[in-house]
Amino acid sequence: MSSIAYVTDENMVEYHRLCGSRQMNFWRLSSRAGFSDFRRGDLLFFYARRPHMRSRGFLGYAHYVSTASLSVRQMWKRYGSGNGYETIQDLKEAIRHAARDHQIPEKLNCLYLNDAVFFREAVYPEEVGIEIDRNLESYQYLDVDDPQVTVRILKKAEEKGIDLWSAVQSYAPDNIFRLDEVRHQLAQIVRENGPRELSHAEQTEAVRLTGRQVRDRHYELIRGSQTDAFRLQDQTLYLMVPFVCRHHDRSLRLKEYLGTLLLFKWKIREMQLPVRNLVLEGICSEEEPELTAILKVLNTYE
């Protein structure tokens, strides 16, 4: 998963926070797409400085959905106050202020975001062990050299608290935040564990089995894996790992599978994922009583 620190107009961020915005449109003066490694669901952190802050910090984040090249009028027609301003005149003034020649470009690069989460206090780069150029004008990738940066930002934000100003029954920022933290930590575990040694046929079967769970039981693939999936429900993490093997190497594959489950369980505990319970679930193409017994034992004992 990719995350970026995005230099943001603090007035726009504050407007969205006070309005309880869930979706929003961010604009860039360049009409070019700009992002080479940024996919739907990745995190864009609002990097700005409020009047009382000593320097820029992360004020919250939202999930990247899509990019479009639009004129100001098209932006306003499509998103209205979702652009972060009460009127189109205010929006135009902000764009003129940001442009070096104080002119409004014919087209702007628009980033549509959803599921925004705001922090009670800013998280500063030095608090999470990273450096960002004080003169940064646009954006910076966060996880290029250290894949745990995003997790550290989320952990620090959790310590300081999530802004629940806009929390309503249909939109709970703390639940979104918890899910994002779990997503990134599981992706980190998969990255550290490395791929399992499966044959092409076994990999194909594992992908098929997990795909059915994603489609029918609302599981979500762990980023970086084609076979391991999870779902989070009422602070219980359900982790699904498929078991596949050829009959002649069943004993070896079962040992490897057990090792995979134990490694997941140990790292989930070590990384202190924000969940109360962990349930390991297996899926296979035919009935496996021994596998069922193994899962029962692993889910019974801490």
Summary of the structure (lengths in Angstrom):
residues: 302
radius of gyration: 22.2
end to end distance: 29.6
largest distance: 72.0
contacts: 879
relative contact order: 0.12
helix: 41%
strand: 24%
